[in-house]
Amino acid sequence: MKYVNNHAVVIVGYGGMGSYHAKLIKDNGRLKVVGTYDIDSARGKASEEDGYPAYGSYEEVLNDPAADIVLIATPNDVHKDLAVRAFAAGKHVICEKPVTMSVDDFKEMTAAAEQAKRVLMVHQNRRWDEDFLIIKQMYEQRTIGEIFRIESRVHGANGIPGDWRHLEVHGGGMLLDWGVHLLDQLIFMIDSKITSLSSRLSFILGNEVDDGFEALLQFENGVSALVEVGTTNFITLPRWYVKGTEGTGVIEDWSMTGRIVTRNLEAEHVEPKPIRAGAGLTKTMAPPSETATITGALPEPYRLPSSFFDNFAAVLEGTAEPIIKNDEVLRVLNLMEVIFQAGRTGETIKNFDLYK
């Protein structure tokens, strides 16, 4: 692999994510952070203490010929304006998720990138999560048979974090924060059109934005998926719960605690015996016989061909296609808009997916 240091990055927004990106790029080797810009002078000072010069204005960033990439890690509502101005100045753009707050805004961004012949990639980095890649491997390899039900959840009990994430004007709320990741994982894994969707948004904490949501998606290939984000869960449900025609899989959390249970095809059929369940008896919900199933470890995760930043550098050099394609980003944005609509109206929505 060819490693070069001639891709100069300026990070715009040096908060938690901006400083995190600086560390990732430093470890990457193909890109180099040459400076930062933040409207908060304290963050500019923190940048300089970390060894990255702080620009005095965004205009200085755009007018610097040494900087060819702008990485946007600001609140969501200013992504589009910053990106469009960067393209007009001849810069490539890496943008934090969600890339914009609407489908129309993203179309303006991609049009500006195309007109300037610059690269736009969105940092939807949860495609690289090991827990997701295990499920992707199980889905593609049919580890538990044909997977027909996927439940994807992230739960916490700390409410909505930070400051601007509580405000609608800045694009706050959990659908735009965590929902974009879980939905992006689904459409990256399942190559099928979404035929119907229903959702429910949570406002338990009294914020003007959602503190969680549930969405039920039906795919044309027969897969149904439940996506849930919660910030009021003092007892969490598994990160993943998947059902296939030959078994069930579970991943409890990001530590990869989990297992798969599959049908033992060599075992003789044993009629279930009734068990006492509450005030009655049941054979339907009785456990299978000891020999009827096999419990095993989770498979090794699927591996993507390169890291996000390696892929971005390769796209600039013309040696690779983007792992995160803008058509896929647009599809996720459209999906989130429909989830908001379904949550407001209570209807099941069909014929909306931008699947190609």
N, C-alpha and C positions, 0 to 999 in steps of 0.2 A: 504493500500500500504506500502510495506517495504522500508524504507529509510536508506541508508547506506552511509558512507563516505570513503569507502575503494577503490574507483575507482579514482586513482590519475592521473591527466591530466597535461601535459606540453603543453603550447601553443607556436607553432613555427610561428613567425611573429606577432609582437605586435603592428600592426598599427590599423587602424580604426576597421576592423573586428575582429582582435585578442582581442583587449580590450573589444569589444562588447560581444564576446564569454565569456570572463572572468566574466562579469556582469551577463550574462544568467546562467552560471554554478553556480555562487554564490547564485543566487535565486532558483536554482533547488534543491539542497540538496542531490542528489544521486551521484554526482561527486564532486571532489575537485581539484581546480587548485593548483598545488604544485610549479609551476615555469613557466618561459617563456624563449624563446631564440629568438633573432633577431640579424641579422648581423649589424644593426644600433645601435651603443652604446647609442644614445640618447633615443631610444625606450626601451633599457634595463634599463636605468635610470628611465624612466617613469613607467616601470613595477614595479621596486622596490619601487617607491613612492606610487604605488597603493597597495603595500603589497605583491607582488609576486617576489620571488627571481629570478634573471636573471642568467641563465647558461652562461658559457664563450664560449661554442662551442656546435655544434650539437652532437659531439662525447660524450660530457658529458651527454647530455640528453639520448642518446642511452645506455650509460653504467650505468645509474642510475637504480638500481633494484627497487627503490621505485616508479618509474613512470611506469605505465602500459599502458597509453594511450597518443598518440601524436595527437594533434589537429593542422592541417596544415592550416594556414591562410596567405600564402605568395602569390606573383604573380604566375600566372597559370603555367608558364613554368617549375617550379621546383617541382611541386606537386609529379610527378611520382618518381623522384629520392629520395625525402625525405620519401615518403611512403614505397618504396621498402626497403630502409635501415632500416626503423622502423620495418617492418615485420621481417627482418633478425635478428633484436635485440630482437624479441619476444614481440613487442608492438602492441596493437590495434591502429587503425587509424580512426580519424574523419577528413574528408577533405572538405575544402571549394569548392564551385562550381566555374567554371566548373572543375570537378575532374581532367581532363587532357585536352590536346589540340587535341587528336585524339583517335579513336577507338582502334588502336593497342596499344597505351600507356596504356589505361585503361585495356586492356586484360593482359598486363604484370603486372599491379598492382593487379588485382584480382587473377592471378595465384600465385603471391608471397604471397598474403594473405592466399590462400587455402593451399599452401605448408607449411606455418608457423602455420596453424590452428588458425589464428587471424581474428578479425572482422574488416571489412572496411565498413564504412557508409559515405555517401556524404551528406553534409548539404544543400540539396535543400529545403530550409525552407519555400518557398512560397506556399507549399502545406497547410500550416497552416494559410494563409491569409484569413481573414473573407470574403472579397469580392469574392474570388474564391470559398470558401465553400458555399456561398449563391448560386452561379451559379451551383455548383455541386449538391446542394439540389434540385434546380429547374430542373436540367437535370434528376436526378434519380426519383424524385417524379412527373414529368410531370406537373409541376405547370402551364405551358403555352402550354400544349399538348406535342407532340413529338418535341423536339428541333432539328431543321435541319440546323441552321446557327448560328455560334458563331463568334463574332468579339472581339478579346482580344488585347488591346492596352495599352502601357505606353508612354506618351509624356512628353517631357521637352524642355526647350529652353536654356540650359546652356552648350551645347556641351558635349564632352566626359570629364568626371571628372578625377582628379588626374594626375599622371605622367605616370606610366608604362602602363596604359590602352590605351595610344595613340600609343603603339608600338606593331607591329606584333610579334616580337620575344618573347615577354612576354605574348602573348595571349590576347592582347587588343581588343577593338571593342565592339559594342553593341550586336552582336549576341551571343558572348561568355559571355557577362556580364548580360544582361537582357533577351536575347532570351532563354537561358537555363531554366529560371524560367517559362516563358510563355508556352514553349513547354512541359516542365515537367508537368505543370498543366493540359494541354490538354490530354496527354496520361494517366495520373492518373485518369482522369474523364471519358474518352471515351474508353470503352473496345472494340476496333475494329481496324483492320489493316488500315494503310494509303495506299491508292491505287495510289495516284498521288500527285505531289508537283511542284509548280513553285515559284520563288522568285525574288526579286530585292533588291540589296544592295545599300546603299546611301553613297556617299563620298563627300557630299556638302562642308564640312568644310576643306577639303584638307589634312586630315590625311591619313596615310598609312593603317589604319584600318577603318572599316565601322562605320559611326556615326548613323546608323539606318538601318532598313531593313523591308521588307514586305514579308510574305510567305503565300501562299494559299494552304491549305491541303484539300484533299478529302478523307474521310473515307469510308470503305467498307459498313458500316451500313447506308450510306446516308447523314451523317453530313458533311458539309463543314465548314472550319474554316479559318478565316483571322487573322494572328498574325502580329502585327506591333509595332516596337519600333522606336521612333524618338527623337532626341535631338535638333531639330531646329524648334520646334512647339510652336509658341507664343500664339496660340489658340489651346487648347487641345480638342480632341474628347473623347467620353465616354470611361471609363476603360473597360466596357463590354457592348455589344449590342447583344442580342440574340433573335432569332425568332423561334417560335414554331407553331404548327398547330392550336393552339387556342389562340395565343396572342404573345406579344412582351415584353421583359424586358430590362431595362437599369440600369446600375450602373455608375454614373458619375465619381466617384473618390474614394479614400480610406476612405473618411468620410462616406461612405455607403449611400450617397444621391442617390436615385433612385426610381423606381416604376415599376409595371407591369400593362399592359393593356391587358385584355382578352375579348374574345367574350362573349356577353350576350346571352346565349342560350335560355332565356325565352322571349327575345324581338321579336316582329313581324318584319319581313323583310320590310325595307323601301328602295325603289329604290333611289339611290343617285341622287341629283340634280346637274346639271352642275354649275360649278363655273368659274369665270374669272381667268385665269392663264396667266399672261403676255399678249401677244397679241391675245390670243385665249380662248376657253372654254374647260373644261374637266370634264367628269363624273368619269373617271378612278381614278384620283387623288383627287377627292372631299373627304372631311372628312366624316366618318360614321355618322349616325344620333346620336342624344344625348343618345338614349336608347340602341344603338347597342353594346356598350362596357362598361366594368367596370374597373375603375382604382383602383388599390390596392397597399398596401405596399409590400415591399420585404419580402420574408419569412425569418424565423430564419435560421441561417447558420447550415449546417451539422457540426458535431463535430468529430474530429479525436480522437481515444481512448486515446492518451497520447501525451505529448510534445515530441519534437525531443530527448532531452537529457534523459528524462524518458525512452523513447523507446530504446535508445542506451544502457542504463544501464540494462534494462530488457533483451535485446538480450545477453549481456555479461553474465547475470545470468541464461540464458537458459529458461526464462519464457515468452518470446514473440518473434514473428517474426518481422523483420525490416519493418517499414512503408515505407521506401525508399529502394527498392530492387535493387541490382546491375544490374540485367537484365534490369530494367527500366532505370537506369542511362546509360547503354550501348546503349539502344534504342534512348535516347535523343542525345547522342554524335553522333551516326550515322545519326540522323535526321539533326543535325547542319552541318555535313560534306556535306550532300546532298543539303542543302540550299546554302552553299557556292558554290557548283558545279553548281546548277541551276542559281544562280546569275551571275556567270561568263559566262555561255554558253547561257543563255536565253531559255533553253529548259525546257519542262515539263518532270519530271523524274518519272518513275514507277518502280515497282518491286524492292524496296530497303528496305522496312521496316523490322525490326527485331522483329516484333510482335510475341508473343507466345500465 
